[in-house]
Amino acid sequence: MTDYRTIPLVFPDGFVIGSATAAYQIEGAASEDGRTPSIWDTFSHTPGRTWNGDTGDVACDHYHRLEEDLDLMASLGLEAYRFSISWSRVMPGAGRDVHPAGIDFYSRLVDGLRARGIRPIATLYHWDLPQELEDAGGWPARDTASRFAEYAARVVEHLGDRVHTWTTLNEPWCSAYLGYGSGAHAPGRTNGADALAAVHHLNLAHGLAVPEIRRAATNDPDVSVTLNFHVARGEREAAERVTALANRAFTSPMLLGRYDDDLIAYTRGVTDWGFVRDGDLETIHQPLDVLGVNYYSTVTVRTWDGAGEKARNDGHKDVGGSPWPGLDDVEFLPQDGPYTDMGWNIAPDGLEDLLVSLNEQFPEQPLMITENGAAFPDAVDQTPEGPRVRDVDRTDYLRRHFGAARRAMDRGVDLRGYLVWSLLDNFEWGYGFSKRFGIVRVDYDTQERVVKDSARWLADLIASRR
Ligand code: FCB
């Protein structure tokens, strides 16, 4: 086994190190300045959907603490900050016009980043569909894709002179399969055919938005999408099926202009894919400046023999529905530890394998790690210098994964940067505030921020590059 902690962390010029967040997880101010509900407001306010009934109503109150949080990023020396834009804040009620107060917040954020020398990386969609669009059918409805492209165009018309990198979607896997298949995420629907229609319409949304972004931007930005790849181990055939549904359902249309035959075959009992129209694949297939990679852990799979209870250790909250339409006979086996507080196995070798494999599949495609990090139940020590979080486990996780990334680069991967999830402890979707991913602790009673030891480690790594 490779000891990834011993790999020297020296990265080339142009490689950026930073951190990431998402609007609904940190902003709060859920009904201020004209913002209207997204599917996550509705979902989190529905009894039984999130841990403890937690919602993003207040979250980290980032909306009101923008300057303080910008200063915090600067104090850590972050080179890049990946944030997301709340659709229902900038176009409340899924209206057609940009709402000045909504866009102003993101304009101040982008200016504040640039003033501090931090590269703005903006994600247009991190799961928070305006509720009105869900009421009109949500992602299983084709029109949602066109509405997304319109929204993208309007936002880029306002911010497209200053944002360095635009990302269309964050993890469409989760939007489609957890939102419409398993029901663990908003809007909480459980229909495999809807989940696959959502996959296609998210792909289409991406494909329609990319040219809009390029047209509306005036600073020649990088354009990207962020995918969460499943690194599947175990029995070969089962792993291939998982890879088809989880990874190739997005990479093949986006980067190769096709849906793979095996994906269509695996899901034949669920849908006939009649929602794919002539010309869609050409639309979806757009050159990308960078492909965003989110990685946390691996899965281990095999074909279920039908005996006993099927193992379902796929790392996602089990609320009854399946996020694997067409793969009812694949089981997800328990994996060797150690584990994070999410129960996810710690496997930096999975990151190295993933990056090398993507580079083999798409040799010309630059990559960026847009999320990697770990939840642990941190303890706060009171010291004479103030509160301190000695999160050795998180620091160790990051140290190993940075090592794995460096190793992948030594093996020829064109990796452009690494963004740690997350800057702040925040609203972890169905898990509410019970899971802490931040490199900065947030006390949800006082909103006090405490820089954890992992953030100091990251700051030292960045400082060592100067
Ligand atoms: C990813 C999400 C991000 C965060 C991390 C832990 O799936 O993109 O918002 O929840 O997982």
Residues whose N, C-alpha, C, O or C-beta is under 5 A from the ligand:
A	BS01	FCB	A22 E171
